[in-house]
Amino acid sequence: MSVAVRYYSRSGNTKKLADAIAEVAGVEAKSTDAGLDGAVDTLFLGASVYAYGIDDHVKSFIAKLDSDQVGKIVVFSTSALAERAFPEVERAIKDSGISVDERNFYCRGSFLMLHKGRPNAEDLENAKTFAKEILA
Ligand SMILES: Cc1cc2nc3c(=O)[nH]c(=O)nc-3n(C[C@H](O)[C@H](O)[C@H](O)COP(=O)(O)O)c2cc1C
């Protein structure tokens, strides 16, 4: 099974999850700005919310994807307050016609004075366990 990990991260929180998932998958996590080279069975896609929603970088990455190129997308995300990130990423993917795994990984991400240190070591272990379950 071919696997890729792509993420968009302004302050590094989503990147931490991406690196943990990529370690389990045995691939290198790359920014969505790197695009996707070749077809993959499973694409782990990480994003977070910034006031008005997910970042335009993520939206344009998704818009360039083709359902022939990606078997399914597995979403991982962080946010400071509400669990808004997953539904927003999921909606953008569904608009693209690519299938989205119902399972997703979410945890809090630090923002200003909130959730210092998140994702923490426990979050990263949970992300690895999630990736193992997806890839099993
Ligand atoms: C400009 C900005 C706006 C944000 N707006 C929200 C928001 O509306 N709701 C929320 O839950 N978190 C919000 N956050 C918090 C981020 O979702 C959280 O810090 C996330 O972990 C950032 O991920 P990153 O480090 O990968 O960029 C915002 C963060 C920034 C920088």
Ligand as a Chemical Component Dictionary entry (heavy atoms), coordinates in Angstrom:
data_LIG
# 
_chem_comp.id                   LIG 
_chem_comp.type                 NON-POLYMER 
_chem_comp.pdbx_formal_charge   0 
_chem_comp.three_letter_code    LIG 
# 
loop_
_chem_comp_atom.comp_id 
_chem_comp_atom.atom_id 
_chem_comp_atom.alt_atom_id 
_chem_comp_atom.type_symbol 
_chem_comp_atom.charge 
_chem_comp_atom.model_Cartn_x 
_chem_comp_atom.model_Cartn_y 
_chem_comp_atom.model_Cartn_z 
_chem_comp_atom.pdbx_ordinal 
LIG C1  C1  C 0 -4.608  33.277 13.134 1  
LIG C2  C2  C 0 -5.130  32.103 13.924 2  
LIG C3  C3  C 0 -6.503  31.940 14.048 3  
LIG C4  C4  C 0 -7.017  30.832 14.763 4  
LIG N1  N1  N 0 -8.367  30.664 14.850 5  
LIG C5  C5  C 0 -8.879  29.586 15.518 6  
LIG C6  C6  C 0 -10.290 29.355 15.600 7  
LIG O1  O1  O 0 -11.084 30.108 15.068 8  
LIG N2  N2  N 0 -10.734 28.272 16.304 9  
LIG C7  C7  C 0 -9.868  27.398 16.911 10 
LIG O2  O2  O 0 -10.324 26.430 17.515 11 
LIG N3  N3  N 0 -8.518  27.593 16.836 12 
LIG C8  C8  C 0 -8.008  28.651 16.155 13 
LIG N4  N4  N 0 -6.646  28.849 16.077 14 
LIG C9  C9  C 0 -5.752  27.910 16.747 15 
LIG C10 C10 C 0 -5.142  26.902 15.793 16 
LIG O3  O3  O 0 -6.128  26.119 15.149 17 
LIG C11 C11 C 0 -4.205  25.994 16.594 18 
LIG O4  O4  O 0 -3.221  26.783 17.222 19 
LIG C12 C12 C 0 -3.565  24.973 15.709 20 
LIG O5  O5  O 0 -2.974  23.977 16.522 21 
LIG C13 C13 C 0 -2.515  25.587 14.794 22 
LIG O6  O6  O 0 -1.905  24.575 14.049 23 
LIG P1  P1  P 0 -0.479  24.814 13.377 24 
LIG O7  O7  O 0 0.518   25.055 14.480 25 
LIG O8  O8  O 0 -0.203  23.541 12.669 26 
LIG O9  O9  O 0 -0.594  25.977 12.458 27 
LIG C14 C14 C 0 -6.114  29.921 15.370 28 
LIG C15 C15 C 0 -4.727  30.121 15.237 29 
LIG C16 C16 C 0 -4.233  31.187 14.519 30 
LIG C17 C17 C 0 -2.740  31.345 14.393 31 
# 
loop_
_chem_comp_bond.comp_id 
_chem_comp_bond.atom_id_1 
_chem_comp_bond.atom_id_2 
_chem_comp_bond.value_order 
_chem_comp_bond.pdbx_ordinal 
LIG C1  C2  SING 1  
LIG C2  C3  SING 2  
LIG C2  C16 DOUB 3  
LIG C3  C4  DOUB 4  
LIG C4  N1  SING 5  
LIG C4  C14 SING 6  
LIG N1  C5  DOUB 7  
LIG C5  C6  SING 8  
LIG C5  C8  SING 9  
LIG C6  O1  DOUB 10 
LIG C6  N2  SING 11 
LIG N2  C7  SING 12 
LIG C7  O2  DOUB 13 
LIG C7  N3  SING 14 
LIG N3  C8  DOUB 15 
LIG C8  N4  SING 16 
LIG N4  C9  SING 17 
LIG N4  C14 SING 18 
LIG C9  C10 SING 19 
LIG C10 O3  SING 20 
LIG C10 C11 SING 21 
LIG C11 O4  SING 22 
LIG C11 C12 SING 23 
LIG C12 O5  SING 24 
LIG C12 C13 SING 25 
LIG C13 O6  SING 26 
LIG O6  P1  SING 27 
LIG P1  O7  DOUB 28 
LIG P1  O8  SING 29 
LIG P1  O9  SING 30 
LIG C14 C15 DOUB 31 
LIG C15 C16 SING 32 
LIG C16 C17 SING 33 
# 
